[in-house]
């Protein structure tokens, strides 16, 4: 099953303690280019997230947005620096004694001094965080891949139709090919007879000229190879995994054969069909730019 490189996946995990959002967007790209935006406290998991994605996405520009929020109570804790508080107390007591001030030092007044009390976030359990993050990323990837596969089915149907059109034009050229030599022989005979009034046409010389022409404009091999490329293209469309590069290579080969047919075939009808073939190949080129 072929996949489109365009897709979107979103998943939100939430329980009593944690809320996590994962959003993944992909567009076409020659390689697998992953950009991850995540909160600072999750940055240690970036390589793991990247590895998860690369195991399931093979081509495309991938933008990942992660958001994490701890909803549980006791997420923050107050840290008391007792030694520092004692130093402040001793200093204030000494100052009060020397200046003969009323000693009204209280815990509230001490708490106002810097660094005596500070708020810190409790450290998260990394294994628990990764377990939630891994689940959320995989769920978002599931949604993303489902969309890419649905788009891929549409691409496949379109590519099959175009390949059938190419085969129809190829068959028209194949039917026309034998007539080209016969028509050339008739035209050449008529022209020679025009120029050689009353003389007998040298049939052996005529046959040689026709044979040279037939050899020059023969497109049998090109038509056979084009048919082979079409069949391979259709087979690849049924394969699993990334096939975009294979399709692109085959398309180049198909285009090469069609160009050769156009250059060798000395016939207006064949030329018209070659133009149609090039038009269909261009349609495929546009479509497979988005195939993974």
NUTI-425602 format. One record per residue (C-alpha): residue in one letter; x, y, z. Coordinates in steps of 0.2 Angstrom, whole numbers, plus 2048, in hexadecimal, padded with zeros to 3 digits. Each point is the difference from the previous one (the first is absolute). Layout:
<rs>
AXYZ ...
</rs>
This chain:
<rs>
X800800800 X8088107FB X7FF80F80B X7FF8137FD X80D80B809 X7F280C805 X7F77FD810 X7FB806812 X7FF7F6810 X7FB806811 X7FE7F8811 X7FD806811 X8047F6810 X7F8805811 X7FE7F9811 X7FE807811 X813805801 X8058037EE X7FB8087F0 X80A7FE7F0 X7FC8057EE X8097F97F1 X7FE8087EF X8097FA7F0 X7FF8087EF X8087F97F0 X8038067EE X80A7FA7F2 X813800800 X80D7F77F8 X8077F9810 X7F97FD812 X803811808 X7F9801812 X7FE80F80A X7FB7FF812 X7F980D80C X7FE7FB812 X801807812 X811802808 X7FC7F280D X7FD7F47F2 X80F8047F5 X80A7F1807 X7F37F57F6 X8038087EF X80B7F27F9 X7F47F3806 X7F180A7F8 X80A8027F0 X8047ED7FF X7EE7FC803 X7FB80B7F1 X80E7FA7F4 X7FA7EE803 X7EF8047F9 X80380E7F4 X80C7FE7F2 X7FF8107F6 X7F9811802 X80281080A X7FA7FC812 X7FB80E80C X7FD7F9812 X7F880B80E X8007F9812 X7F880880F X8017FA812 X7F780580F X8007F9812 X7EF802808 X8047F7810 X800807811 X811803808 X8098037F0 X80980E808 X809800811 X80780D80B X8127FE805 X806808811 X812805802 X8017FE813 X813805801 X7FD8107F6 X7F180480B X80A7FE80F X80E80C7F9 X7F380D7FC X7F87FE812 X811802808 X80580F7F6 X7EF808803 X8017FC813 X812808801 X7FA80F7F6 X7F180280C X80C7FF80F X80C80C7FA X7F480D7FB X7F57FD80F X7F17FC7F5 X7F17F6805 X8037ED7FB X7F17FC7F7 X8077F37F4 X7F37F37FA X8007F27F5 X7F580A7F4 X80D80E7FF X80E7F47FD X7F67F87F2 X8018107F7 X8137FF7FE X8067F97F0 X8057EE7FE X7F97FA811 X7F07F97F7 X8007FB7EE X7F47F67F6 X8067F17F6 X7F77F47F4 X8007EE805 X80A7F67F4 X7F57F57F5 X8037ED7FF X8087FE7EF X7FA7EF7FD X7EE805803 X80280F7F5 X8077F67F2 X7F37F3801 X7F280E7FE X80A8097F3 X8047F07F6 X7ED7FB800 X7FB8127FB X80C8017F1 X7FB7EF7FA X7EE804801 X8038107F6 X80A7F67F3 X7F27F47FE X7F480E7FC X80D8087F4 X8047EF7F7 X7ED7FC7FE X7FE8117F7 X8107FE7F5 X7F97EE7FB X7EF8077FC X80880D7F5 X80C7F37F9 X7F17F67FA X7F980F7F7 X8128037F8 X8017EE7FB X7EF8007F7 X80580F7F7 X8117F97FB X7F77F07FA X7F580A7F5 X80E80A7F8 X80A7F07FD X7F17F87F7 X8008107F5 X8127FE7FC X7FE7EE7FB X7F28057F5 X80A80D7F7 X80F7F37FF X7F47F47F7 X7FA80D7F4 X8128037FC X8047ED7FE X7F17FE7F4 X80680F7F6 X8127FB7FF X7FF7F37F2 X7F680C7F5 X80E80D800 X80C7F57F6 X7F27FB7F4 X7FB8127FD X8128057FE X8037F37F3 X7F08067F6 X806812801 X8127FC7FB X7FA7F57F1 X7F480D7FA X80D80E801 X80D7F57F7 X7F47FC7F2 X7FC8137FF X8128047FD X8047F17F5 X7F38027F3 X7FE7F07F5 X80F7F7809 X7FE7F180A X802802813 X80F7F6807 X7F77F580D X8107FB809 X806812802 X7EE804806 X8007F280C X811805807 X7FA812803 X7F07FA809 X80A7F480B X80C80E805 X7F180B804 X7F77F280A X8107FD80A X802813804 X7EE802806 X7FE7EF808 X7F8802812 X7FD7EE804 X80D80080E X7FA810808 X7EE7FA800 X8047F0808 X80B80980D X7F280D803 X7F47F1803 X80C7F880C X80181180A X7EE802801 X7FD7EE807 X80E80380D X7F8811805 X7EF7F7802 X8097F380B X80980C80B X7EF809804 X7FB7F0809 X80F7FE80A X802804813 X80C80D806 X8078107F9 X8007FF7ED X8018127FA X8127FF7FB X7FD7F07F6 X7F28087F7 X80A8107FC X80E7F57F8 X7F47F67F5 X7F78107FB X8118077F9 X8027EF7F7 X7EF8027F8 X8038127FB X8117FB7F8 X7F77F37F5 X7F280C7FB X80D80D7FB X8097F37F5 X7F07FA7F8 X7FC8137FC X8118027F9 X8007F07F5 X7EE8007FA X7FE8097F0 X7EE801800 X7F380E805 X7F47F4809 X80D7F880A X807811805 X7EE805806 X8007F180B X811803806 X7FA812806 X7F27F8809 X80C7F3808 X80B80F806 X7F1808807 X7FB7F180A X8117FD807 X801812806 X7EF7FD809 X8097F1809 X80F80B804 X7F580C809 X7F77F280A X80F7F6805 X808810808 X7F57FC80F X8027ED801 X80A7FA80F 
</rs>
